[in-house]
């Protein structure tokens, strides 16, 4: 079977890899000159199944209002005009801000994230691929007693899902991350997740794309995707800047740009771009740098060791498809890093932004489109695209191949939005 994968980010490339391993003829199309140059390019670098948590949580509306008043808020909303897509997405988010939906959403996010980490491990063992990866766990850092207390609820859900974890004292944190010793007075505790990992998603995506090419996958770069041509129940072509392309099956893996291509076909995806930022700076002082990766719960900032570099990533901004680099967001990233580590030459940092394709409930949309028999969806991974990429790609490849996936997947499909967004 010939399959066209639309999008050459980490989601599209992993999907192409697994399809090729199953013997399919695969073509990947992307407007960029190489793989992994958009949202996959400079994310926080965390493969963090244990930290897979939906934003839609009890108490979020109050927190969001409180954050809006702070200069270094983890969340910023900048609507330029009446944006109905944003309003619908926020409405869906608020509908999930209750204990019942939070438990359901977090449990299924943990399911796919844990599976994805296992798939990544197997892929690494099979291919020998390296990407400045480390398997040394993650520590979520708490600066207040309230944050420590709130961690109890997440620990319950982690226990229910069989995810290893431990509530650390400050001394235990410093034993694992001695670079934080200068911030001892700021810390109250931390949640240690030994199964979490780190690595450069861009490096991984490019290297896996090269391996996929060796398997026979064709990558058609610098090719803009304009529209999908459809009959009543199937897709029969993709209009691109290089002409019309055809296949037996099609995979939508274009992140935040997926809804615009599917809307003319009558498919409405509740996926909205949530802008994130990162700084990447050279490692200059081992004693004042992370050993692995930490999350600053106060500012919602991740700080990760990637080889001889440090990646500082975070913040969430609702502003449509605006990719301007804003100075105030950089200040927040710099503040978190400076308070915790105090090392590194921030003047040398490379500042970047990307659009995370978020769903209101936090879970990606992986599976059949339902409306068209040969159209498949792999999008909406939000801040966890790197974490969930290998598992999502494997699941979708298995489904297209007609093979039963290794984990339950029915609640990952677009069907779960049928009533609210259908």
GINORFEN-V782907 format. One record per backbone hydrogen bond with DSSP energy under -1.0 kcal/mol. NH is the residue of the N-H (numbers start at 0). CO is the residue of the C=O. E is the energy in kcal/mol with one decimal. If there is no record, write none. Layout:
# GINORFEN-V782907
NH&CO&E, NH&CO&E
This chain:
# GINORFEN-V782907
2&24&-3.1, 3&248&-2.3, 4&26&-3.0, 5&250&-3.0, 6&28&-2.6, 12&8&-2.7, 13&9&-1.7, 14&10&-2.0, 15&11&-2.4, 16&12&-2.4, 17&13&-2.3, 18&14&-2.3, 19&15&-2.4, 20&16&-2.3, 21&17&-1.1, 22&19&-1.7, 23&18&-2.1, 24&0&-2.0, 26&2&-2.4, 27&217&-3.2, 28&4&-2.5, 29&219&-2.0, 35&7&-2.5, 40&37&-2.1, 46&196&-2.2, 51&48&-1.6, 52&50&-1.3, 56&54&-1.2, 59&56&-2.3, 62&58&-2.3, 63&59&-3.4, 64&60&-1.9, 65&61&-2.2, 66&62&-3.1, 67&63&-2.0, 68&65&-1.1, 69&66&-2.1, 75&315&-2.5, 77&317&-3.2, 86&82&-2.3, 87&83&-2.7, 88&84&-2.2, 89&85&-2.9, 90&86&-2.4, 91&87&-2.4, 92&88&-2.3, 93&89&-2.7, 94&90&-1.8, 95&92&-1.1, 96&93&-1.5, 97&95&-1.8, 101&97&-2.5, 102&98&-2.3, 103&99&-1.8, 104&100&-3.1, 105&101&-2.8, 106&102&-2.1, 107&103&-2.1, 108&104&-2.1, 109&105&-2.7, 110&106&-1.8, 111&107&-2.2, 112&108&-2.3, 113&109&-2.8, 114&110&-1.9, 115&111&-2.3, 116&112&-2.3, 117&113&-1.9, 118&114&-2.4, 119&115&-2.7, 120&116&-2.2, 121&117&-2.3, 122&118&-2.6, 123&119&-2.6, 124&120&-2.4, 125&121&-2.4, 126&122&-2.6, 127&123&-2.3, 133&197&-2.0, 136&195&-1.7, 137&192&-1.5, 138&292&-1.5, 139&190&-2.5, 140&294&-3.4, 141&188&-2.7, 147&143&-1.5, 148&144&-2.5, 149&145&-2.5, 150&146&-1.4, 151&148&-1.4, 152&149&-1.2, 154&150&-2.4, 155&151&-1.6, 156&152&-1.7, 157&153&-2.4, 158&154&-2.4, 159&155&-2.4, 160&156&-1.6, 161&158&-1.3, 162&157&-2.9, 165&191&-1.8, 167&189&-3.8, 172&168&-2.0, 173&169&-2.4, 174&170&-1.6, 175&171&-1.5, 176&172&-3.0, 179&176&-2.1, 180&177&-1.8, 182&179&-2.3, 183&180&-1.3, 185&182&-1.9, 186&183&-1.2, 187&141&-3.1, 188&141&-1.2, 189&167&-1.6, 190&139&-2.0, 191&165&-3.3, 192&137&-3.0, 195&192&-1.6, 196&46&-3.1, 197&133&-2.1, 198&44&-2.6, 199&130&-3.0, 203&199&-2.4, 204&200&-2.8, 205&201&-2.4, 206&202&-2.2, 207&203&-2.8, 208&204&-2.2, 209&205&-1.8, 210&206&-1.9, 211&207&-2.7, 212&208&-2.2, 213&209&-1.6, 215&212&-1.3, 216&211&-2.4, 217&25&-2.5, 219&27&-3.7, 221&31&-2.5, 222&29&-2.3, 225&238&-3.0, 226&238&-1.4, 228&236&-2.8, 230&233&-3.0, 235&228&-2.6, 237&244&-2.5, 238&226&-2.9, 239&242&-1.3, 240&223&-1.9, 242&239&-1.7, 244&237&-2.6, 247&1&-1.9, 248&1&-1.7, 249&373&-2.7, 250&3&-2.7, 251&375&-3.1, 252&5&-2.0, 256&253&-2.1, 257&254&-1.9, 261&257&-1.6, 262&258&-2.3, 264&261&-1.3, 265&262&-2.2, 266&261&-1.9, 270&268&-1.9, 271&357&-2.4, 273&355&-2.9, 274&316&-2.7, 275&353&-2.8, 276&313&-2.3, 277&351&-2.3, 278&311&-2.6, 279&349&-1.6, 280&309&-2.4, 282&307&-2.8, 287&284&-1.6, 293&302&-2.4, 294&138&-2.4, 295&300&-3.5, 296&140&-1.9, 299&295&-1.6, 300&295&-1.4, 301&312&-3.5, 302&293&-2.8, 303&310&-2.8, 304&291&-2.7, 305&308&-2.7, 308&305&-1.6, 309&280&-2.7, 310&303&-2.8, 311&278&-3.0, 312&301&-2.6, 313&276&-2.5, 314&299&-1.0, 315&73&-2.5, 316&274&-1.6, 317&75&-2.9, 321&318&-1.2, 329&325&-1.3, 330&326&-1.9, 331&327&-1.3, 332&328&-1.7, 333&329&-2.6, 334&330&-2.5, 335&331&-2.2, 336&332&-2.0, 337&333&-2.8, 338&334&-2.5, 339&335&-1.8, 340&336&-3.2, 341&336&-1.6, 345&343&-1.0, 347&344&-1.7, 348&345&-1.3, 349&279&-2.6, 351&277&-2.4, 353&275&-2.2, 355&273&-2.4, 357&271&-2.5, 357&355&-1.1, 364&378&-3.3, 365&411&-2.3, 366&376&-2.4, 368&374&-2.3, 370&368&-2.0, 372&232&-2.4, 374&371&-1.6, 375&249&-2.9, 376&366&-3.4, 377&251&-2.5, 378&364&-2.0, 381&356&-2.8, 383&380&-2.2, 387&383&-2.7, 391&387&-2.6, 392&388&-2.7, 393&389&-2.3, 394&390&-2.7, 395&391&-2.5, 396&392&-2.2, 397&393&-2.4, 398&394&-2.2, 399&395&-2.7, 400&396&-2.1, 402&397&-3.2, 411&408&-2.2, 412&409&-1.1, 415&412&-1.3, 416&413&-2.0, 417&414&-2.1, 420&416&-3.2, 421&417&-1.1
